[in-house]
Amino acid sequence: MDITMYLLTGFLSGMTGVFWLLIGFLLFNALTPKWNFEEVFKEKGISGGALVVSSFLLGLALIISKAVF
């Protein structure tokens, strides 16, 4: 197989993962309307909301990476 096919396959797999990660974040944002990100960041600092959001996105990214690859 040509190297361009490997690069194209890797790129498409990566974009698929990013797409599903974005969809998951938007779904998380829609399911938690009372949890205002800006309010949490202002009250508890950057670490208060970032810890919750980053742990969610990391878990979702691990699930998507196993599904895509």
DSSP file (Angstrom, degrees, kcal/mol; ACC not computed):
  #  RESIDUE AA STRUCTURE BP1 BP2  ACC     N-H-->O    O-->H-N    N-H-->O    O-->H-N    TCO  KAPPA ALPHA  PHI   PSI    X-CA   Y-CA   Z-CA
    1    1 A M              0   0    0      0, 0.0     2,-0.1     0, 0.0     5,-0.0   0.000 360.0 360.0 360.0 149.0    0.0    0.0    0.0
    2    2 A D    >>  -     0   0    0      1,-0.1     4,-1.2     4,-0.0     3,-0.7  -0.403 360.0-120.8 -77.0 152.5    1.2    3.5   -0.7
    3    3 A I  H 3> S+     0   0    0      1,-0.2     4,-2.3     2,-0.2     5,-0.2   0.811 111.6  62.2 -63.7 -29.8    2.3    5.8    2.1
    4    4 A T  H 3> S+     0   0    0      1,-0.2     4,-2.7     2,-0.2    -1,-0.2   0.846  99.5  54.3 -66.8 -31.7   -0.4    8.3    1.1
    5    5 A M  H <> S+     0   0    0     -3,-0.7     4,-2.6     2,-0.2    -1,-0.2   0.897 108.7  48.7 -67.6 -38.6   -3.1    5.7    1.9
    6    6 A Y  H  X S+     0   0    0     -4,-1.2     4,-2.5     2,-0.2    -2,-0.2   0.923 113.7  46.4 -64.1 -43.9   -1.7    5.3    5.4
    7    7 A L  H  X S+     0   0    0     -4,-2.3     4,-2.5     2,-0.2    -2,-0.2   0.910 113.8  48.0 -65.0 -42.2   -1.6    9.0    5.9
    8    8 A L  H  X S+     0   0    0     -4,-2.7     4,-2.7     2,-0.2     5,-0.2   0.907 112.3  49.0 -65.5 -41.9   -5.1    9.5    4.6
    9    9 A T  H  X S+     0   0    0     -4,-2.6     4,-2.3     2,-0.2    -2,-0.2   0.913 112.9  47.6 -64.3 -42.8   -6.4    6.6    6.8
   10   10 A G  H  X S+     0   0    0     -4,-2.5     4,-2.2     2,-0.2    -2,-0.2   0.904 113.0  48.6 -63.9 -41.7   -4.7    8.1    9.9
   11   11 A F  H  X S+     0   0    0     -4,-2.5     4,-2.6     2,-0.2    -2,-0.2   0.927 112.6  47.2 -64.4 -45.7   -6.0   11.5    9.1
   12   12 A L  H  X S+     0   0    0     -4,-2.7     4,-2.0     2,-0.2    -2,-0.2   0.880 112.0  50.4 -65.8 -37.6   -9.6   10.3    8.6
   13   13 A S  H  X S+     0   0    0     -4,-2.3     4,-2.1    -5,-0.2    -1,-0.2   0.907 111.7  48.7 -65.5 -41.0   -9.5    8.2   11.7
   14   14 A G  H  X S+     0   0    0     -4,-2.2     4,-2.4     2,-0.2    -2,-0.2   0.913 111.5  48.5 -64.2 -43.5   -8.3   11.2   13.7
   15   15 A M  H  X S+     0   0    0     -4,-2.6     4,-2.4     2,-0.2    -1,-0.2   0.849 109.0  54.1 -66.7 -33.7  -10.9   13.5   12.3
   16   16 A T  H  X S+     0   0    0     -4,-2.0     4,-2.3     2,-0.2    -1,-0.2   0.922 109.9  47.6 -63.5 -44.0  -13.6   10.9   13.1
   17   17 A G  H  X S+     0   0    0     -4,-2.1     4,-2.0     2,-0.2    -2,-0.2   0.908 112.4  48.2 -63.6 -43.0  -12.4   10.8   16.7
   18   18 A V  H  X S+     0   0    0     -4,-2.4     4,-2.3     2,-0.2    -1,-0.2   0.897 110.6  52.8 -64.7 -40.2  -12.4   14.6   16.9
   19   19 A F  H  X S+     0   0    0     -4,-2.4     4,-2.4     1,-0.2    -2,-0.2   0.939 111.5  44.4 -60.1 -48.6  -15.9   14.8   15.4
   20   20 A W  H  X S+     0   0    0     -4,-2.3     4,-2.4     1,-0.2    -1,-0.2   0.829 111.0  54.6 -69.3 -30.8  -17.3   12.3   17.9
   21   21 A L  H  X S+     0   0    0     -4,-2.0     4,-2.1     2,-0.2    -1,-0.2   0.904 109.7  47.3 -66.3 -40.7  -15.5   14.1   20.8
   22   22 A L  H  X S+     0   0    0     -4,-2.3     4,-2.5     2,-0.2    -2,-0.2   0.909 111.8  50.0 -65.3 -43.0  -17.1   17.3   19.7
   23   23 A I  H  X S+     0   0    0     -4,-2.4     4,-2.3     1,-0.2    -2,-0.2   0.909 110.8  50.4 -61.9 -42.2  -20.5   15.7   19.5
   24   24 A G  H  X S+     0   0    0     -4,-2.4     4,-2.4     2,-0.2    -2,-0.2   0.892 110.6  48.8 -63.4 -40.6  -20.1   14.2   23.0
   25   25 A F  H  X S+     0   0    0     -4,-2.1     4,-2.5     2,-0.2    -2,-0.2   0.919 111.6  48.8 -66.0 -43.0  -19.1   17.5   24.4
   26   26 A L  H  X S+     0   0    0     -4,-2.5     4,-2.0     2,-0.2    -2,-0.2   0.878 112.1  49.4 -64.2 -37.0  -22.2   19.2   22.8
   27   27 A L  H  X S+     0   0    0     -4,-2.3     4,-2.2     2,-0.2    -2,-0.2   0.908 111.0  49.5 -66.8 -42.2  -24.4   16.4   24.1
   28   28 A F  H  X S+     0   0    0     -4,-2.4     4,-1.0     1,-0.2    -2,-0.2   0.895 111.7  49.5 -61.0 -41.3  -22.9   16.8   27.6
   29   29 A N  H  < S+     0   0    0     -4,-2.5    -2,-0.2     1,-0.2    -1,-0.2   0.862 112.1  47.6 -67.1 -36.6  -23.5   20.6   27.4
   30   30 A A  H  < S+     0   0    0     -4,-2.0    -2,-0.2     1,-0.2    -1,-0.2   0.841 110.7  51.1 -73.8 -33.3  -27.1   20.0   26.3
   31   31 A L  H  < S+     0   0    0     -4,-2.2    -1,-0.2     1,-0.3    -2,-0.2   0.667 111.6  48.4 -79.4 -15.8  -27.8   17.5   29.1
   32   32 A T    ><  +     0   0    0     -4,-1.0     3,-0.7    -5,-0.2    -1,-0.3  -0.567  62.7 151.1-121.0  67.7  -26.5   19.8   31.8
   33   33 A P  T 3  S+     0   0    0      0, 0.0    -1,-0.1     0, 0.0    -2,-0.1   0.792  71.5  56.3 -71.6 -25.6  -28.1   23.1   31.1
   34   34 A K  T 3  S+     0   0    0     -3,-0.2     2,-1.2     1,-0.1    -2,-0.1   0.676  88.3  84.3 -78.8 -15.3  -28.1   24.2   34.8
   35   35 A W    <   -     0   0    0     -3,-0.7     2,-0.6    -6,-0.1    -1,-0.1  -0.740  69.8-162.9 -91.8  96.9  -24.3   23.8   35.0
   36   36 A N     >  -     0   0    0     -2,-1.2     4,-2.0     1,-0.2     5,-0.2  -0.704   9.4-157.3 -85.9 118.7  -23.0   27.1   33.7
   37   37 A F  H  > S+     0   0    0     -2,-0.6     4,-2.4     1,-0.2     5,-0.2   0.901  91.4  51.7 -63.1 -42.9  -19.4   26.8   32.7
   38   38 A E  H  > S+     0   0    0      1,-0.2     4,-2.0     2,-0.2    -1,-0.2   0.895 109.8  49.7 -63.4 -39.7  -18.7   30.5   33.0
   39   39 A E  H  > S+     0   0    0      2,-0.2     4,-2.5     1,-0.2     5,-0.3   0.908 111.2  48.4 -65.7 -42.3  -20.1   30.7   36.5
   40   40 A V  H  X S+     0   0    0     -4,-2.0     4,-2.3     1,-0.2     5,-0.2   0.904 111.5  50.0 -65.3 -40.8  -18.1   27.7   37.7
   41   41 A F  H  X S+     0   0    0     -4,-2.4     4,-0.7     1,-0.2    -1,-0.2   0.871 114.0  45.1 -66.8 -35.9  -14.9   29.1   36.3
   42   42 A K  H  < S+     0   0    0     -4,-2.0    -2,-0.2    -5,-0.2    -1,-0.2   0.907 119.3  39.9 -74.6 -41.3  -15.5   32.5   37.9
   43   43 A E  H  < S+     0   0    0     -4,-2.5    -2,-0.2     1,-0.2    -3,-0.2   0.943 130.4  23.3 -74.4 -49.0  -16.5   31.2   41.3
   44   44 A K  H  X S-     0   0    0     -4,-2.3     4,-0.5     1,-0.3     3,-0.3   0.343 108.1-117.9-103.5   5.9  -14.1   28.3   41.8
   45   45 A G  H >X  -     0   0    0     -4,-0.7     4,-0.8    -5,-0.2     3,-0.6  -0.210  49.4 -54.6  81.2-178.7  -11.3   29.4   39.5
   46   46 A I  H 3> S+     0   0    0      1,-0.2     4,-1.6     2,-0.2    -1,-0.2   0.795 132.2  59.2 -68.5 -28.4  -10.1   27.6   36.4
   47   47 A S  H 3> S+     0   0    0     -3,-0.3     4,-1.4     1,-0.2    -1,-0.2   0.779  94.7  64.2 -76.4 -24.4   -9.5   24.3   38.3
   48   48 A G  H <X S+     0   0    0     -3,-0.6     4,-0.7    -4,-0.5    -1,-0.2   0.962 117.3  22.2 -64.6 -52.7  -13.1   23.9   39.5
   49   49 A G  H  X S+     0   0    0     -4,-0.8     4,-2.6     2,-0.2     5,-0.3   0.802 117.9  62.9 -84.5 -30.6  -14.7   23.4   36.2
   50   50 A A  H  X S+     0   0    0     -4,-1.6     4,-2.6    -5,-0.2     5,-0.3   0.850  99.5  55.5 -65.8 -32.9  -11.7   22.3   34.2
   51   51 A L  H  X S+     0   0    0     -4,-1.4     4,-1.7     2,-0.2    -1,-0.2   0.917 111.9  42.1 -65.6 -43.0  -11.3   19.2   36.3
   52   52 A V  H  X S+     0   0    0     -4,-0.7     4,-2.0    -5,-0.2    -2,-0.2   0.945 119.1  43.3 -68.8 -48.5  -14.9   18.1   35.6
   53   53 A V  H  X S+     0   0    0     -4,-2.6     4,-2.7     1,-0.2     5,-0.2   0.911 114.7  49.1 -66.8 -42.5  -14.8   18.9   31.9
   54   54 A S  H  X S+     0   0    0     -4,-2.6     4,-2.4    -5,-0.3    -1,-0.2   0.884 110.8  49.9 -67.3 -37.0  -11.3   17.6   31.3
   55   55 A S  H  X S+     0   0    0     -4,-1.7     4,-2.1    -5,-0.3    -1,-0.2   0.898 112.4  48.3 -68.2 -37.8  -12.1   14.3   33.1
   56   56 A F  H  X S+     0   0    0     -4,-2.0     4,-2.5     2,-0.2    -2,-0.2   0.946 114.2  45.4 -63.6 -47.6  -15.3   13.9   31.0
   57   57 A L  H  X S+     0   0    0     -4,-2.7     4,-2.5     1,-0.2    -2,-0.2   0.862 111.7  52.3 -66.7 -35.4  -13.5   14.7   27.8
   58   58 A L  H  X S+     0   0    0     -4,-2.4     4,-2.0    -5,-0.2    -1,-0.2   0.925 111.5  46.3 -65.9 -43.9  -10.6   12.4   28.6
   59   59 A G  H  X S+     0   0    0     -4,-2.1     4,-1.9     2,-0.2    -2,-0.2   0.914 114.2  47.9 -63.2 -42.7  -12.9    9.5   29.3
   60   60 A L  H  X S+     0   0    0     -4,-2.5     4,-2.6     1,-0.2    -2,-0.2   0.892 109.9  52.9 -65.2 -39.4  -14.9   10.1   26.2
   61   61 A A  H  X S+     0   0    0     -4,-2.5     4,-2.5     1,-0.2    -1,-0.2   0.881 107.8  51.3 -64.6 -37.6  -11.7   10.4   24.1
   62   62 A L  H  X S+     0   0    0     -4,-2.0     4,-1.7     2,-0.2    -1,-0.2   0.908 111.4  47.2 -66.1 -40.6  -10.5    7.0   25.4
   63   63 A I  H  X S+     0   0    0     -4,-1.9     4,-1.7     1,-0.2    -2,-0.2   0.930 114.4  46.8 -65.2 -44.5  -13.8    5.4   24.5
   64   64 A I  H  X S+     0   0    0     -4,-2.6     4,-2.9     1,-0.2     5,-0.3   0.889 108.8  54.8 -66.2 -39.2  -13.8    6.9   21.0
   65   65 A S  H  X S+     0   0    0     -4,-2.5     4,-2.1     1,-0.2    -1,-0.2   0.881 109.3  47.6 -64.5 -35.6  -10.2    6.0   20.4
   66   66 A K  H  < S+     0   0    0     -4,-1.7    -1,-0.2     2,-0.2    -2,-0.2   0.853 114.7  46.9 -70.9 -33.5  -11.0    2.4   21.1
   67   67 A A  H  < S+     0   0    0     -4,-1.7    -2,-0.2     2,-0.2    -1,-0.2   0.885 116.3  42.8 -74.5 -38.3  -14.0    2.5   18.9
   68   68 A V  H  <        0   0    0     -4,-2.9    -2,-0.2     1,-0.2    -3,-0.2   0.911 360.0 360.0 -75.5 -43.6  -12.2    4.2   16.0
   69   69 A F     <        0   0    0     -4,-2.1    -1,-0.2    -5,-0.3    -2,-0.2   0.437 360.0 360.0 -97.9 360.0   -9.0    2.2   16.0
